[in-house]
Structure formats: C-alpha cells, structure tokens
C-alpha cells in the first residue's frame, strides 16, 4: 500500500505516517513546513520519520511544497500512483481564524481543491480527509452525531472545514470519487502543537508562569489521544467509502449519501472538564498551576462530546485512552524533547 499523507510534518500527520510506516506501508509526505508554530518541532518530526523509514526498511519520501500550489500537487501525483490519499494538512486553530481568515482560504479551501482535483484525475481509490468537531458550532444537542445538521459554525475555521465536507460530496456525486471526512475532537498527545492548551499549560507550569483558563475552566472537551486518532484514520482509510443503499432523498441523512461519501466522528466519547484536564497536567508535572481565570473566548463552544457509534460499527474501533494516561505521556515526551 502506498499512501500520500499531507501535513506529514504536522502533529496528526506525523503520527499517522509513523503508524503506516510501522505496518509496512510506503508513505509520501507532503508539507510546506510553515511557521504558524515553531518549525523546529516540525523538522524534528521529519527527522523521526526518516529514522523510522531507515529502521523498518519502509520507504518514506518527503515533498516540501505548498498544497495551494497546483503545479506542485500535480507533479506529486504524476510521480506517484497512490492507493490512498490521507489529507491532514490544514490551517488549524480556532482563534487564529478570527485574525487571519485568508490563511484559511489558502490552506483549507484552495489546497483542498488541488488535492481533490488530483484525486479525481488520477482515479485515487479513496480520499480520507480531516474535518473537525468545530463544525457542530451552535449545536448543543450532545453527544454530537454525524446525523445532525451542521449549519451554524461559530468561526471561520469551522466554516472552511464544513466546506471541505460539502466539496467532497460534490466530487463523490459527480465523479464517484470515494471520500471520507473525519471530525476530530480535541486531539492531544506527544509531539503536539505548541499553540495548543496542553503544550502551553505544561510549559508555563514548569516555568512557574500563569496559565490562561478560559470560561473559568468550566467547559468540557472530548479530549482524544493522538495515536487513537491515527488508528481511526488508518482504519477508515483502509475501508473505501461506499454509497448508502438505504439513503432516502426525501429524508436525507447528513452523514451518508447515495454517493460514495461518508462522515465519521473520532472522539474519546468521554468529555472531561477543563479544570480536570489541568489537574491531570499538574499531577504529571508535579507542580500546581497559577491560574488566570477568564471568560469564554469568542468563537469557542462551551462543550464537545462525540457519539462514535458509526465509527465503531464501520471499522470496529473507538478511541479509549484515558486523559490522565495521555497527559502523562505528553509531559514525559515534553521533558525529554526539551530537556527539562
């Protein structure tokens, strides 16, 4: 099996690439390695992937280019015939979309068009791509189900990811291109993004600096460990999307279609209060946090909670790593990586 993994230098892309290489799949990684956060972390991930490739004897090829550059994407597809495309590259971050929305158009819309067009013209057997729990937006009916409508996004990031789902459906309908979108719920773990709460909290607690705790620590998140996410991504990618033979256009199901198109939640199915998440970090670090309690930020949702019944039915898997275990693993990695 030969897979293209976009965003291979990123948090989830790196972890998915690692697991593919370990099972013997050839991986072509594609990433621009931008400076949205410290590129040194991304470069270190790439070094680890090259090491793993050498250790396993499984080929890893890296393309350093911008997915918004159509010529670069087309050249990659011309050089390689992919059995699977796993599109994880994106401009992430809810709050950054409030100050730089155009970055999300380039990375999440233009790049997605280039990828899905390349998949169409090269007859890729299956495109799996990252969406987000943020598409549930103003919905408060939990646990969130793929069968619920998602028409009220609360920030531009969520709107671009929902657009990806809709663009994918159009291509699945028009060209019978099998596509599957995966709605990730608050991913955390080793090699995580330096702009995310776990990284920021761990660093500041270790340095004796205050942490900013929004919504006074009262909101909940369905924190999902990164290797659990990667396992779900690979299992879903392996299983090519099929049309739903029972889909009814008079009562259209938002999660499936008469086209080869699917949507799945990937979450831990066990929401944890932010205050408890902080307690897990304190326990792992061995030090209490200095907390600066603040109101809920613009664009944030108070709670998330994933219904993962469809994922479990389809691929026989659901994430299960407890937050205390996952946080402890991250803190151990952080101390080793930074020597603190």
C-alpha positions, 0 to 999 in steps of 0.5 A: 500500500502506498499512501500520500499523507499531507501535513506529514510534518504536522502533529496528526500527520506525523503520527499517522505516517509513523503508524503506516510506516510501522505496518509496512506501508510506503508513505509520501509526505507532503508539507510546506513546513510553515511557521504558524508554530515553531518549525523546529518541532516540525523538522524534528518530526521529519527527522523521526520519520526518516529514522523510522523509514531507515529502521523498518526498511519502509520507504518514506519520501518527503515533498516540501511544497505548498498544497495551494500550489497546483503545479506542485500537487500535480507533479506529486501525483504524476510521480506517484500512483497512490492507493490512498490519499490521507489529507491532514494538512490544514490551517488549524486553530480556532482563534487564529481564524478570527485574525487571519481568515485568508490563511484559511482560504489558502490552506483549507479551501484552495489546497483542498481543491488541488488535492481533490482535483488530483484525486479525481484525475488520477482515479485515487481509490479513496480520499480520507480527509480531516474535518473537525468537531468545530463544525457542530458550532451552535449545536448543543444537542450532545453527544454530537452525531454525524446525523445532525445538521451542521449549519451554524459554525461559530468561526471561520475555521469551522466554516472552511472545514464544513466546506471541505465536507460539502466539496467532497460530496460534490466530487463523490456525486459527480465523479464517484470519487470515494471520500471520507471526512473525519471530525476530530475532537480535541486531539492531544498527545506527544509531539503536539502543537505548541499553540495548543492548551496542553503544550502551553499549560505544561510549559508555563507550569514548569516555568512557574508562569500563569496559565490562561483558563478560559470560561473559568475552566468550566467547559468540557472537551472530548479530549482524544489521544493522538495515536487513537486518532491515527488508528481511526484514520488508518482504519477508515482509510483502509475501508473505501467509502461506499454509497448508502443503499438505504439513503432516502432523498426525501429524508436525507441523512447528513452523514451518508449519501447515495454517493460514495461519501461518508462522515465519521466522528473520532472522539474519546466519547468521554468529555472531561472538564477543563479544570480536570484536564489541568489537574491531570497536567499538574499531577504529571508535572508535579507542580500546581498551576497559577491560574488566570481565570477568564471568560469564554473566548469568542468563537469557542463552544462551551462543550464537545462530546462525540457519539462514535457509534458509526465509527465503531460499527464501520471499522470496529474501533473507538478511541479509549485512552484515558486523559490522565494516561495521555497527559502523562505521556505528553509531559514525559515526551515534553521533558525529554524533547526539551530537556527539562 
